[in-house]
Amino acid sequence: MSSIYFHLAGRLGNQLFQYAFAHQLASQFKREIRFFFDKFHHSGDYEWGVAAHMSSCQHVTGILRSDERGLLLKASDGLFSRNKSMFELLNKSARIMRTMDAFEFPEMPNKPPFLVTGFYLNSSSIEFAPVFLNELVDHLSTIGNLDRLIVEQEYEIVHIRGTDMKNSVYGTLDHNYYLSLPDSDLPRYVLTDDVRHAESVTRGLNVARFFSPEMLNPWEAIEVMRRSRKVYVSNSTLAWWGGYLCRRNGGEVILPKPFFRRNFSASASLHVEGFNYLEASFEPEING
């Protein structure tokens, strides 16, 4: 039986959405899913990716390189802006399933696709993938020795994304946003990819400790959030997963709204029943 080839892209947070959607494809069409990368697209971060760590998954295989399939997707990419009718014809004839909106959740085709590409950053990718969620929680539960960093049984996490998306549609949450966080009796820890920025935007807050990527790898960061009593999620898909799993574990999760500065569809696409929100406040864009 032939496999479905899924183009893997992005870092761990994005890859988890892709793996959840891949499980739906595997269930729908009774096919093995094989993830691949190529030289024509951004390779992403595979050191901490799903394929490198969840090797026990029975529904998708490890990642492989396929420049031939990547070239076919590159041709589809180019036609999207130049000739929509040819774009649709190529995708149909080559059995390419794709979304051009990262937050879209499409209808399943009647026949199994040959190639799949897209991010599928949508809560529907998760809610229809219970097998994957069980596999994910089982994997996270094997992560030990986190009490070396946090000794309390109950604590709260504030995730802070750095300024990598400051001048994009995503934006960077500012000092005013973090000052709107209510006081808490729980120890408050900050997870961040940019400690200097995190220290700046949390001036005035009572933070017990800042954790950088050098102290916690992405899998450990998700597990620390999952185990917490409360998570303040930044506009990061990695943090979204930490908050989502915290909520499933009985904790409280608070997200900024809108999730991204100039992409209001993301908030609706990533909403899950039980999520709470704070009004987002972003740092100003710098023109030029």
Residue pairs with C-beta under 8 A, 6 or more apart in sequence:
1 30
1 31
1 32
2 31
2 112
2 114
3 31
3 32
3 33
3 34
3 61
4 25
4 26
4 29
4 31
4 32
4 33
4 34
4 112
4 113
4 114
4 115
4 116
5 33
5 34
5 35
5 36
5 66
5 69
5 114
5 115
5 116
6 18
6 22
6 25
6 33
6 34
6 35
6 36
6 60
6 115
6 116
6 117
7 35
7 36
7 37
7 38
7 41
7 69
7 70
7 73
7 115
7 116
7 117
8 15
8 18
8 35
8 36
8 37
8 44
8 46
8 49
8 51
8 63
9 15
9 18
9 37
9 41
9 42
9 44
9 117
9 119
10 18
10 44
10 45
10 119
10 237
11 44
11 45
11 48
11 49
11 218
11 238
12 45
12 48
12 49
12 50
12 218
12 219
12 222
12 238
13 218
13 236
13 237
13 238
13 239
13 240
13 241
14 44
14 119
14 121
14 237
15 44
15 49
15 50
15 51
16 50
16 136
16 237
16 241
17 119
17 120
17 121
17 122
17 125
17 126
17 237
18 35
18 118
18 119
18 120
19 50
19 54
19 57
19 60
19 132
20 120
20 125
20 126
20 129
20 132
20 133
21 116
21 120
21 125
21 129
22 33
22 35
22 59
22 60
22 116
23 33
23 59
23 60
23 129
23 131
23 132
24 108
24 125
24 128
24 129
25 31
25 33
25 108
25 112
25 113
25 116
26 32
26 33
26 59
26 60
27 59
27 131
28 108
28 112
29 112
31 112
32 59
32 60
32 61
33 59
33 60
33 61
34 60
34 61
34 64
35 51
35 60
35 61
35 62
35 63
35 64
36 63
36 64
36 65
36 66
36 69
36 70
37 43
37 44
37 46
37 63
37 64
37 65
37 66
37 70
38 65
38 66
38 67
38 69
38 70
38 71
38 73
39 65
39 67
39 70
40 67
40 70
40 71
40 73
40 74
41 70
41 73
41 74
46 52
46 63
48 217
48 218
48 219
49 63
51 60
51 62
51 63
52 62
52 63
53 139
53 219
54 135
54 136
54 139
55 62
56 135
56 139
57 132
57 135
59 131
59 132
69 115
72 94
72 96
72 115
73 96
73 98
73 115
73 117
75 90
76 87
76 90
76 91
76 94
76 96
76 98
76 117
79 86
79 87
79 90
80 87
80 100
90 96
91 97
91 98
94 114
94 115
95 111
95 112
95 113
95 114
95 115
96 113
96 114
96 115
96 116
96 117
97 106
97 109
97 113
97 115
97 116
97 117
97 118
98 115
98 116
98 117
98 118
99 106
99 118
99 119
99 120
100 118
101 265
102 118
102 119
102 120
102 121
103 119
103 121
103 122
103 263
103 265
103 266
103 269
103 270
104 118
104 120
104 122
104 269
105 120
105 122
105 124
105 125
105 269
121 237
121 266
121 269
121 270
122 269
122 270
123 269
123 270
123 271
123 272
126 133
126 244
126 272
127 272
133 248
136 245
137 226
137 245
137 248
139 219
140 219
140 222
140 223
140 226
140 245
143 219
143 220
143 223
146 220
146 223
146 224
146 227
149 209
149 211
149 215
149 216
149 224
150 187
150 189
150 224
152 186
152 187
154 186
154 229
155 186
155 187
155 188
155 189
155 208
155 228
155 229
156 184
156 186
156 187
156 188
156 189
156 228
156 229
156 230
156 231
156 232
157 188
157 189
157 190
157 191
157 224
157 225
157 228
157 230
157 231
157 232
157 242
158 178
158 181
158 188
158 189
158 190
158 191
158 202
158 205
158 207
158 231
158 232
159 190
159 191
159 192
159 221
159 225
159 231
159 232
159 233
159 234
159 236
159 238
159 239
159 242
159 243
160 173
160 178
160 190
160 191
160 192
160 194
160 197
160 198
160 201
160 202
160 234
161 172
161 173
161 192
161 193
161 194
161 234
161 235
161 236
161 239
162 172
162 192
162 193
162 194
162 197
162 198
163 172
163 194
163 197
163 283
164 193
165 171
165 172
165 235
166 172
166 283
166 285
166 286
167 285
167 286
169 260
169 261
169 262
169 263
170 235
170 260
170 261
170 263
171 235
171 260
171 261
171 262
171 280
171 282
171 283
171 285
172 197
172 282
172 283
173 201
173 234
173 235
173 256
173 280
173 281
173 282
173 283
174 201
174 281
174 282
174 283
175 200
175 201
175 202
175 203
176 281
177 201
177 256
177 278
177 280
177 281
177 282
178 201
178 202
178 205
179 204
179 205
180 278
180 279
180 281
181 205
181 232
181 278
183 206
184 230
186 229
186 230
187 208
188 205
188 206
188 207
188 208
189 207
189 208
189 209
189 210
189 211
189 224
190 198
190 202
190 207
190 209
190 210
190 211
191 211
191 216
191 221
191 224
191 225
191 239
191 242
192 198
192 210
192 211
192 212
193 212
193 213
195 210
195 212
198 210
199 210
211 221
211 224
213 221
216 224
218 238
221 238
221 242
222 238
222 241
222 242
222 245
224 242
225 231
225 239
225 241
225 242
225 243
225 245
225 246
226 242
226 245
226 246
226 249
226 251
227 246
227 249
228 246
228 251
229 251
229 252
230 246
230 251
230 252
230 253
230 254
231 239
231 242
231 243
231 246
231 251
231 252
231 253
231 254
232 254
232 278
233 239
233 240
233 242
233 243
233 253
233 254
233 255
233 256
234 256
235 256
235 259
235 260
235 280
240 255
240 270
243 253
243 254
243 255
243 275
244 253
244 272
246 252
246 253
247 253
247 272
247 274
247 275
252 276
253 274
253 275
253 276
254 275
254 276
254 277
254 278
255 267
255 270
255 275
255 276
255 277
255 278
256 277
256 278
256 279
256 280
257 267
257 277
257 278
257 279
257 280
258 264
258 266
258 267
258 280
259 266
259 267
259 270
259 280
260 266
260 267
261 280
261 282
